[in-house]
Every structure is written in C-alpha cells, then in structure tokens.
Amino acid sequence: MFLVCSYAVPLVSFLFSNFLRNKTALLTDERVRIMNEIISGMRIIKIHAWEFPFSDLVRESRRKEMAKVMRSTHLRTFNIAAFKSATAIISFATFTAYALTGHVLTPSIVFLAIPLFNAVHLTVVLCIPTCIMYGSEGLIAVRRIQEFLMMEELKTLKHADSFSSISSDANLPIPEQIGEPLEESETNDRRKDEERTDTIASNDVTVAFLPNDNKEKDQLVEDGPDGLAMKHMNDNREEEEKEEERRKSKEGSNRDVDGDDGTPEREEDDNDIILRNLGGSWDAKSVDDKVGFTLKNIDFSLRAGQLVAIIGPVGSGKSSLLMAMMNELPTQTGDVIVSGKIAYTAQQPWVFSGTLRDNILFGKKLDPDKYKETLKVCALKMDIELLPDGDLTLVGDRGITLSGGQRARVSLARAVYREADAYLLDDPLSAVDTAVGRHLFDKCIKGHLRDKLVVLVTHQLQYLDAADCIVVLKDGEMVACGSFEELQTTGIDFAALLKEHESLKQEDVVSRTSSIYSIPGAIATEINPLADDIILEADEKASNRQKETKSEGTVTYKVYVTFFRAGAGILGFSIFMLFNVSSQAFMNLTDWWLAQWAFAEETACAELLNRSCIVDTVLPNKTFVVEMDVDRPYYIQNLAIFLGLFILFCFIRTYHFFIILVNAATVLHNRMFEALIRAPMQFFDTNSIGRILNRFSKDIGLMDEQLPITFADFNTISFHTLGVIIVISIFNPIVLIFMVPLCVAFTLVRRYYLASSRDIKRLEGITRSPVFSHLSASLQGLVTIRAFKVQEDFTKQFDLHQNTHTRTWFLFLTSNRWFGIMLDWMAITFLAVVAFLCIILSDLFELNSSLVGLSLTYSLQLMGKFQWGVRQSAEVENLMTSTERVIEYSQLKPEAPLEKENKPDADWPKHGIITFEDVSVSYSDDGPLVLKNLRCCIRAEEKVGIVGRTGAGKSSLMAALMRLTEPKGILKIDGVTITEIGLHSLRKRISFIPQDPVLFSGTLRKNLDPFNHHTDEDMWNALEEVQLKPVVEENSEKLEMAMSEGGTNFSVGQRQLVCLARAVLHRNKILIVDEATANVDPRTDQLVQLTIRKKFRQCTVLTIAHRLNTIMDSDRVLVLDQGCIIEFDEPYVLLKNGKSLFGSMVVETGKSEAAKLLAVARAGYYERNPSNPYDFDINGDLNESSA
C-alpha cells in the first residue's frame, strides 16, 4: 500500500526541484526587468514607433517563461491527478489482495479501512510533497537572497583605529599649488590625530571621510566602526538645526580671513577633498589593468571657499570623478579624503514621486526663510507660482511632469537647502536657458555658496574665468589643473578647446549666455512678492495625482467569463465540463461498486454460516471462500474497469484545466501588454512605474503560480462534494434534512467572510504598489541618496510601505484562519448528527450495513471536503482579484490606430511642409489648453528654431506633431492631415533627438535599427558621422556590443551621439531636435550641430532650444508664450523689430553677446536674401527701441 501511495513523492520532489524553480524565477526576473525598462522609456518607444519590436521582445520573454511554467504544469497535473486517485488505487489494491488471500470482504472492514487510507494518503501524498515543495522554494528563495547579500557592496566606513595613515582635518597639510602631489613625509603628521578619522581601507586604496567638528567626531565613536555617524533627519531635528547654526556662525567668523595668496586662510573648520594618485574603474575586470581604468593618476586637493570647474570631452571621466569623491566609483589605487558633508546634483536630475517641496526639503525640517532664499537663488519661484498647487504640486516618477530645466533646478535647490560643506554639481547649468544659467551661477554658485567648496562639472565655458581652479580631463586622466589665466598660457588642450570654440562664428562662448526668456524667471520672481504666499499657503488637498483604482464588491461573473474565454473558449470549456462530470461519475461508481461487493460477500457469508458474518472470528480459509455464492472475478473486473476510467478522466480533466488556466494567464498577459503599449502617454504621466509594474509582476505571478493550483483544487472539490451529496441523497435521504441548513450556514459564513477578505485582498494589491514605486525610485536616485547620507530615511520609508503592505497581508491571513475554524466547527457538528441518525433511523429507511458505511464514509469526507471547498472558493475569489486587475489594464483606452487604410505615399513627406490651422492641444478632455489656436506654415526644408519659457508649449508642440496627444484643429504635413493616417505612418517618417537620451538594454544594433532595415555599412557610416565609430570598434563585439539598462555603460554625451546616429540612419525628411546638446561638451555640441546641418540640409528641422546660439542661424524663429505663437519670422527681421519679444531676449544678454548673436543672424539673413528685401542697413545695430 505504501509503495502504491508513495509513488507521487519523488515526482513532486522533482517538480519543485531547485533547477526548474530557479530557472523559472530567473526568467520571471528578466521579463519584469524588460517591462521596467519599457515603461520607463515608453515615450521614446512611441516616438520611434518601436511598439512592435518591443512587443516581440516581451512575447519572447514571456514565451520562455511560460515554457518553464508549462513543464511545471505537466508535472503538477500528474501529481494532482495522482493525489485525487490515490485513495481509490490504494483501496482497490488492498481489498483485492485481502480477498484473494482467503479473507471475506465485509462492509465493516471496507469502511473502517477507507478513512485510514485517506489519512495515510493525505500524509504521504499531500503533506510530505508539500513540505518538499515549500522547503525547496524556501531554499531557492534563501539562496537567491544570499547571493544578493553576498554581492560586492559599497565599502563601508571603518573606525579610526583600523587605519592610521590619514590626518585629521585640523592638521592635514595642503600643498600650496593646487594639484600638487602630497609628500610622503606627511604620513607622520597624519598619525597624530588618527583617532579622529573614519576611513575605508582596501588593498592600496583609502577613502576617508573627516568629520568637521568635535561633536560629530564624538558621535562617530559612539556609533562604532560599521557606519558613518550621521544624525537621522527625522529624529533629532532640533539638535541638528542648532548644530548648523553654530557651524554657520563659526564659518562667518573665519570668512574674511585671507592668506598671503588671497585664498581663505585655513582654519580647523575648513573642509577638504583630497585625491592622491587615484585610479578606478567601473569594470571589476580592470582591477589589475590600468588600461581599462575609468580614472587614472588623479592627484589634486581642494579646500573650502573654492569653486573648482571640471571640464573635458564626452566620456573623459568627469562624472566618474565626482563618483569617486562620493565613494561610488570602485577605486583600485590611491586615496580619497573627504571632510564634512556632501551635497550632490546628478547630471540627469532625479526627482522622486512626491510634492515639489518634499523633493527640495528631502526630509529636512522646513525653515520658511531658508526655504524662500533657496527658491530665490535657484530661480524656482516663478515656476512654483505657475504650478496648479504651488510647491505642493505632486510630481511623478523621474519628474516626468517637470521640464528638464525645472528638474535641474529642483535638484540644485535640494543640494542648496542641505547646508553641506562640499557641493558636487554635475553639469546643472546645461538643462536651463542661459539667462537662468547665469542667475544660478551668479546668485547661487558664486553667491549663496561662496564660502563652500563647490566642484562644478560643466560644458559652459563662459563660466570658467570665475573658477578658482579648473581641472581638465581627457580619457580619464587629469591633463591640466590650474586657474583660468594659467591654463590660457600653457597651450594645452584646454587652450585649444577655447580657441576652437571661439573660431566658430555661431558657436562662440559668449553666445551661450543668450536668453530665451523675455524676463528671466529668477528676476521676475524677485518683483513678485505674491510668489512666497503661493509657495507657503498651498493646500495639501489640492493634489490631484491619479489614485490607483480599486474595484468594489464581489468579483463579477464577467471576470470569470473573460478569464475562461481567454483560456479555452466556449468549446474548450464545454469539453472540460464533460471531463469533470465523467471523472466524478466514475469515482462514485467505483465506491458504490466496492460497497456492493462487500455487501454481497457479507450476505453470502451469513447464508453459509446461517448467522451473521463476524469477520473477526473467521480466519483465512480459501475453501470457505470458494463455497460462498459470490462471483469475485466479476466484482474485481468491473471495479478495475471503473477505477481505470476514473483515473483516465481524472488525469485528462486535471491536465485540460491546467492548460486552460496557463493559456488564460498567457493570453491576458499579452492583452494587458498590448493595451499598455497602446495606451496614450497621459496614462504613463499619471501612473507610477511601480503601480504599472505591480500588475506585470505580482498579479501575473499569482495567475501563473497560485491560481492554477487553487482553482484546480476548488474545481475537484466542488464536483466531488456534488457527487457525494447526490450519492448520499439517493441511498440515505435523511442526510438531506441537515444538508440544507448546513449549506445555508456555510453560505452565510462565506458571504460574511468574503465581504471583508475580498477587499482586504484588493487593499493588499494596492498597498503593494508603493513598495515597487519606492524601490524603483530609490534605485534611480541611489547615488543622490547616498551622497546626502539619507539611506536610513529611505530605508524607513521603505519599511513604512512594507509594513503597510504586511499589515494588510496579515489581516488577510487572520481572517482566513477565522473562516477555517468556523467551517471546521460546523462540519464536525454535521458529522455527529448524521452518524447518530443513521444508527437510530436505519430500520425506518431500511439501510443495510454497506449503505450506512458508505453514507458515514462520504459524510466524513464531506466534512473535510465541504469546508475546504468553501475556503478554496473564497481563496479563488481573492486570487481572481489579480485577474480582475490584469483585465482592467487590458481594457485601457488606446490611442489612435497605428495603421489605417488611408496610408500616405511611400515617399511621403517629399518636401516637409508643416501647416498648423487653428491647432489646439489639451492633455485631457477637461484639461486646460496648452496650445491655443496655432496658425502658421513651416516651409519645405526650412530650419525653424522654437523658443519660449518653461510652460510656453514647446514640448507640447512636439507632442502634437508626433501625436503623443491628439491635436484639435488641422495639422498637415505635405498636405496630408496627420490625424487621418496611422500613428506609425506618421512617427516613422519623423526623426527625433531627445533632450534626455534613452537607450535600451540589448545590443547597439537593436538600439540603432530594431527592425533590421539597414545594412551594417549604413550603421557604421552613421556611427562614423557622429564620431562614435572608434569607440564601437574598440569593443570586440562591434555592433553586437551589449548595452546595459538605460545605456549606462555609455556616458550621457555618448548616448546623445547614439540618438543622433539613429536619426542619421533613418534619413527622414523632418527632424525634431529637443535641446539635444544640453548635456554635452562644446566639441560634441559643435559636432551635433554640424552633423545636423550637413546630413539634414535638405530636411525640415525644428529645434527646441534653450540656447539662442543654436538657432540664431535658423531660417525662422517661432516664439511661443503661454501656448500661443507670439512671433514667427527670420531672426534678423525679429531683431530689427523694435517691439519684438525675441529682440528683447537678445538685448537682455548684454551688448557684446547681443552683437555676436546679431552678427550670426545678419549673416544668415543676407545669405538667404541677397537682395535685402526689407532694405535693412547692412551695418545697422539692434533697433534701440528693443533695448
């Protein structure tokens, strides 16, 4: 018997073996990673019409995942079918063997043994495999967690007594010449105060963070050697604020003390950053290979009160140098010593989901005066005034509701409000227009932060003369370090860069200070006293961020219908029901036939002995058995046939049902993805990544793993219970008297339970979304979080989200336990009543021993099956809430069709003529118009610059052209109304270069040409045009070189060049450039501009610009303000108009800058109009009235 019932154990052990489970988990992780990348880059996917290749990528990932799931399904089918049929198999084998050995088979023996068989079957076939299953899953989960925890971590700070080669901040000698290497003799001085230092020691690398006052140093000792001592922002606010006031007053007393060289004289509170022979690499393989180092031989020291500029070409290691100062870059050689607190702004500004105020305060206590001053110096007051809820306006993931310039200023404001000792600013001036950039530099960097150490990575060469020190990087090495005047006289690369920059008429340094604001935002806010009131009086209730929807009441039958239609359709479901009925019928027939056999033997035995057959007194006697009038072969043969048919239909039913459920999960996942990728951009702007990803991870995971098992169990129990009730009702109708109240009681308890547990389960799904969102946001801003030392804050916030989710999950489990206990008590009461009544009323209903035994056995089974079935039905409904959430996303309102029958010609557009006829744009049906009645015509092959302040509608104009939001009115390209053709027909014919370059994981080839429409030669030519060919050729994989998620293995500038190469490769007639050179150095800027002029000379080019120098040679300039076209004409014509808004923008840059911009505009005007149709004075200056 045990051999028969134990055959399923090794099968289940293999089913949930480490290999299969781990493979499935890895494939699931890969699919979720791909989905995260797609959701993050959805705007770029839509703009480039890449929905199909990314859909294929997700489908392929899902197919591989479901192949593993299907293997598990096959094994699960065999296991569950074996479990359901195990008791029947055990009974048949045991009773047949018992009868053939000369025993008499009577009902007393049969129905006493069957409950024991059920107990053994439950333990061996269910409990042991379940233990193996969950034990295996637990081991895999623990192993995966262990692998993650054992990964290399950021080096933690150690206590001073673990290292003795770093001096204290008070006695640290600094070379007179910035950049001079430190002498070896300094080590003796360093050892004197080693107990005041926190260090990191690894091989020959030292990273030390020196506290800047005794109180912090004492706290370091208290905190121990395993962590940097830093007060939590939310715990000791008052002490921290008082400490900052003391530091500020102490700094003020030393502020005016200068040394002989004009620099502030060093005191104990000066804060330093020292790098000595630093070498590091992002690639762990380069540990012993300096050739692969990102940074090599970096050696200089910085002190408080200095402004240090770091410049260099794309990929030279500027951002990596800042990462090394923050201990983010793995360093292999040299020392890094940082004293005091650090504030950091990333090159790609990070804005997390929350209010604008939360992003600036970053957990600090609100000080109104300090807060207002921060907003003022960071030029944010005007922007906050224009926001619907002031600084309490909610901003989305990655700041998607803010422009690039706003995100940069918010990031800078966060650093300024921090009151740190050293500020590491990674190119914060590139994303803003030059007027605001000048304001940020003068008022913030050189003004508010004048007494701090500021390390500024910049491509804005016009600010370099104000820097105390300039560090020039090339290929990861420091090729020069000194003041502006010193570097001008050295004749090194920096001087060549300046000379090259100045030699270009339209690319000179001063032109970068041009403004696109009629009134700079920072200056305008200074004359608007109401801005402060708007900032500080906004009401929290004004936030209008879209909340995640939650269904109410029961899961509707439509959800079940949709689910089964997706899995099988009507025909498949009908066949499944037929298998269900057949399987249960043969199961009941097997039990009934066994009872008939036992009763026949009991009757024959009694007749032969002329008395009641007492089996206990009858020893095995084959002669006696032969004399009984029982046809045993007949009973055994029919029992075997019924059992075989039951097992066959049980396996077919289980397998068919699993196939239906797995197919439903696959189909609904694909439907949800198709609906998601077809959803308009407004959906992604109002729903967080975590919220969307939750549906593709947890909800789909439940449909793949838990729902099939639970639903299959519920289905089997339901038909088994129904079959038992029918059999008992036929042979023992008295049971029906108590069956009705039992069913009513079960139904009432179930309804009471589901009323709460269903909504608890939905709440559990909703409270899970913030966990994903917070984790995603934290990973995106990890460097900023570490730089500000707020890891503990974000950990506590994560714990808060996790605890909220855990509370709902625990509440769900406790309600489930209560439900189970209630059902157990009701079932036990029912069994007791039935047992007593069968004995008392057996004569009344003429119940023989076999029927009484069958009734009691079935009642015993019914006790467990019925209450377990009710619990499983509730669990199925709870799990179906995940299906409900998936179906909800599969029914998202789509954007316009990708393809229509009305297709443009294959060579459309031939000319690139763009016509706006009363075009208006709104991002929602009831939202305000962001573009209002635009009427203009952009001529064929015309180069048009588009300018306007933040919120003027520049990006909305691009969105209307690409139909990211549907425009109202008539918008034509070469006479074709774009709303009358498919989205792909439009988007594939327009090239786009974004402000923030987005690349996807995979290969470089797929990022350039996902449709494989171009040859390798075309791609190499495009890379050569943007000067990326040498970089790609250095990689052994060439065009197949792997791209990390987000393209992070390329610098931001290199990513921008890849986007440019993509545009060059596609050769479309219309090009839209969205501030594409904001994050690149002057040489790359020049390269991009010259490439656009050369490769797109015969194309229509629309350039959204922050810097006027990039559009001064345009054929015409379109000036937008508050969604309206204010001016649209040639730059020189506008400049000669005394009332021109564009002319006032140029005038505001200053006389010398305006003169150079005017010269560029004048040269372009006379080149296009040799006959001078406006009869302008060829030597005329700007119209004085515009000044």
DARAQUI-V474578 format. One record per backbone hydrogen bond with DSSP energy under -1.0 kcal/mol. NH is the residue of the N-H (numbers start at 1). CO is the residue of the C=O. Records with the same first field share a line. If there is no record, write none. Layout:
NH: CO ; CO
This chain:
5: 1
6: 2
9: 6
12: 8
13: 9
14: 10
15: 11
16: 12
17: 14
21: 17
22: 18
23: 19
24: 20
25: 21
26: 22
27: 23
28: 24
29: 25
30: 26
31: 27
32: 28
33: 29
34: 30
35: 31
36: 32
37: 33
38: 34
39: 35
40: 36
41: 37
42: 39
45: 41
46: 42
47: 43
48: 44
49: 46
50: 45
54: 50
55: 51
56: 52
57: 53
58: 54
59: 55
60: 56
61: 57
62: 58
63: 59
64: 60
65: 61
66: 62
67: 63
68: 64
69: 65
70: 66
71: 67
72: 68
73: 69
74: 70
75: 71
76: 72
77: 73
78: 74
79: 75
80: 76
81: 77
82: 78
83: 79
84: 80
85: 81
89: 85
90: 86
91: 87
92: 88
93: 89
94: 90
95: 91
96: 92
97: 93
98: 94
99: 95
100: 96
101: 97
102: 99
103: 98
110: 106
111: 107
113: 109
114: 110
117: 113
118: 114
119: 115
120: 116
121: 117
122: 118
123: 119
124: 120
125: 121
127: 122
128: 123
130: 126
131: 127
132: 128
133: 129
134: 130
135: 131
136: 132
137: 133
138: 134
139: 135
140: 136
141: 137
142: 138
143: 139
144: 140
145: 141
146: 142
147: 143
148: 144
149: 145
150: 146
151: 148
158: 199
162: 159
163: 160
180: 177
186: 183
187: 184
190: 186
191: 187
194: 191
196: 193
197: 194
199: 158
200: 207
202: 205
205: 202
206: 334
207: 200
208: 336
209: 198
210: 338
217: 213
218: 214
219: 215
220: 216
221: 217
222: 218
223: 219
235: 232
236: 232
240: 236
241: 237
242: 238
243: 239
244: 240
245: 241
246: 242
247: 243
248: 244
249: 245
250: 246
251: 247
252: 248
253: 249
257: 254
259: 263
262: 259
265: 257
270: 267
273: 302
274: 337
275: 300
276: 335
278: 298
279: 333
280: 295
281: 330
286: 283
287: 284
289: 286
292: 289
293: 290
294: 280
295: 280
296: 476
298: 278
300: 275
302: 273
306: 303
308: 454
309: 469
310: 456
311: 471
316: 313
321: 317
322: 318
323: 319
324: 320
325: 321
326: 322
327: 324
328: 323
332: 279
333: 279
335: 276
336: 206
337: 274
338: 208
339: 272
340: 210
343: 422
345: 424
354: 395
356: 393
357: 391
359: 355
360: 356
361: 357
362: 358
364: 361
371: 367
372: 368
373: 369
374: 370
375: 371
376: 372
377: 373
378: 374
379: 376
380: 375
384: 380
385: 381
386: 382
390: 387
392: 389
393: 390
395: 354
399: 396
400: 397
402: 399
407: 403
408: 404
409: 405
410: 406
411: 407
412: 408
413: 409
414: 410
415: 411
416: 412
417: 413
419: 416
421: 341
422: 341
423: 453
424: 343
425: 455
426: 345
427: 425 ; 457
437: 433
438: 434
439: 435
440: 436
441: 437
442: 438
443: 439
444: 440
445: 440
446: 441
448: 443
449: 444
450: 447
452: 449
453: 421
454: 306
455: 423
456: 308
457: 425
458: 310
461: 459
463: 460
464: 461
466: 463
467: 464
468: 307
469: 307
470: 482
471: 309
472: 480
473: 311
474: 477
476: 316
477: 474
479: 472
480: 472
482: 470
487: 483
488: 484
496: 492
497: 493
498: 494
499: 495
500: 496
501: 497
502: 498
503: 499
512: 509
513: 510
514: 511
524: 520
525: 521
528: 525
531: 528
534: 530
535: 531
536: 532
537: 533
542: 539
543: 540
559: 556
561: 557
562: 558
563: 559
564: 560
565: 561
566: 562
567: 563
568: 564
569: 564
573: 569
574: 570
575: 571
576: 572
577: 573
578: 574
579: 575
580: 576
581: 577
582: 578
583: 579
584: 580
585: 581
586: 582
587: 583
588: 584
589: 585
590: 586
591: 587
592: 588
593: 589
594: 590
595: 591
596: 592
597: 593
598: 594
599: 595
600: 596
601: 597
602: 598
603: 599
604: 600
605: 601
606: 602
607: 603
608: 604
609: 605
611: 606
617: 614
618: 615
621: 102
625: 621
626: 622
627: 623
630: 628
632: 630
635: 631
636: 632
637: 633
638: 634
639: 635
640: 636
641: 637
642: 638
643: 639
644: 640
645: 641
646: 642
647: 643
648: 644
649: 645
650: 646
651: 647
652: 648
653: 649
654: 650
655: 651
656: 652
657: 653
658: 654
659: 655
660: 656
661: 657
662: 658
663: 659
664: 660
665: 661
666: 662
667: 663
668: 664
669: 665
670: 666
671: 667
672: 668
673: 669
674: 670
675: 671
676: 672
677: 673
679: 676
683: 680
685: 681
686: 682
692: 688
693: 689
694: 690
697: 693
699: 694
700: 695
701: 697
702: 698
703: 699
704: 700
705: 701
707: 702
710: 706
711: 707
712: 708
713: 709
714: 710
715: 711
716: 712
717: 713
718: 714
719: 715
720: 716
721: 717
722: 718
723: 719
724: 720
725: 721
726: 722
727: 723
728: 724
729: 725
730: 726
731: 727
732: 728
735: 732
736: 733
737: 734
739: 735
740: 736
742: 738
743: 739
744: 740
745: 741
746: 742
747: 743
748: 744
749: 745
750: 746
751: 747
752: 748
753: 749
754: 750
755: 751
756: 753
757: 753
758: 754
760: 756
761: 757
762: 758
763: 759
764: 760
765: 761
766: 762
767: 763
772: 768
773: 769
774: 770
775: 771
776: 772
777: 773
778: 774
779: 775
780: 776
781: 777
785: 781
786: 782
787: 783
788: 784
790: 785
794: 790
795: 791
796: 792
797: 793
798: 794
799: 795
800: 796
801: 797
802: 798
803: 799
804: 800
805: 801
806: 802
807: 803
808: 804
809: 805
810: 806
811: 807
812: 808
813: 809
814: 810
815: 811
816: 812
817: 813
818: 814
819: 815
820: 816
821: 817
822: 818
823: 819
824: 820
825: 821
826: 822
827: 823
828: 824
829: 825
830: 826
831: 827
832: 828
833: 829
834: 830
835: 831
836: 832
837: 833
838: 834
839: 835
840: 836
841: 837
845: 841
847: 842
852: 848
853: 849
854: 850
855: 851
856: 852
857: 853
858: 854
859: 855
860: 856
861: 857
862: 858
863: 859
864: 860
865: 861
866: 862
867: 863
868: 864
869: 865
870: 866
871: 867
872: 868
873: 869
874: 870
875: 871
876: 872
877: 873
878: 874
879: 875
880: 876
882: 879
884: 880
885: 881
886: 882
887: 883
888: 884
889: 885
890: 886
892: 889
895: 678
903: 901
908: 905
914: 938
915: 972
916: 936
917: 970
919: 934
920: 968
921: 931
927: 924
930: 921
931: 921
932: 1123
934: 919
936: 916
938: 914
941: 911
942: 939
944: 1101
945: 1116
946: 1103
947: 1118
952: 949
957: 953
958: 954
959: 955
960: 956
961: 957
962: 958
964: 959
968: 920
970: 917
972: 915
973: 976
974: 913
976: 973
978: 971
980: 977
981: 978
983: 897
984: 898
986: 982
987: 983
988: 984
989: 986
990: 987
991: 1070
993: 1072
1002: 1043
1004: 1041
1005: 1039
1007: 1003
1008: 1004
1009: 1005
1012: 1009
1019: 1015
1020: 1016
1021: 1017
1022: 1018
1023: 1019
1024: 1020
1025: 1021
1026: 1022
1027: 1024
1028: 1023
1032: 1028
1033: 1029
1034: 1030
1035: 1032
1038: 1035
1040: 1037
1041: 1038
1043: 1002
1047: 1044
1050: 1047
1055: 1051
1056: 1052
1057: 1053
1058: 1054
1059: 1055
1060: 1056
1061: 1057
1062: 1058
1063: 1059
1064: 1060
1065: 1061
1066: 1062
1067: 1063
1071: 1100
1072: 991
1073: 1102
1074: 993
1075: 1073 ; 1104
1078: 1075
1085: 1081
1086: 1082
1087: 1083
1088: 1084
1089: 1085
1090: 1086
1091: 1087
1092: 1088
1093: 1089
1094: 1090
1095: 1091
1096: 1092
1099: 1096
1100: 1069
1101: 942
1102: 1071
1103: 944
1104: 1073
1105: 946
1110: 1107
1111: 1108
1112: 1108
1114: 1111
1115: 943
1116: 943
1117: 1129
1118: 945
1119: 1127
1120: 947
1121: 1124
1123: 952
1124: 1121
1126: 1119
1127: 1119
1129: 1117
1134: 1130
1135: 1131
1136: 1132
1140: 1137
1144: 1140
1145: 1141
1146: 1142
1147: 1143
1148: 1144
1149: 1146
1150: 1147
1154: 1150
1155: 1151
1156: 1152
1157: 1153
1158: 1154
1159: 1155
1160: 1156
1161: 1157
1162: 1158
1163: 1159
1164: 1160
1165: 1161
1166: 1162
1167: 1163
1168: 1164
1169: 1165
1172: 1169
1175: 1172
1180: 1177
1186: 1183
1187: 1184
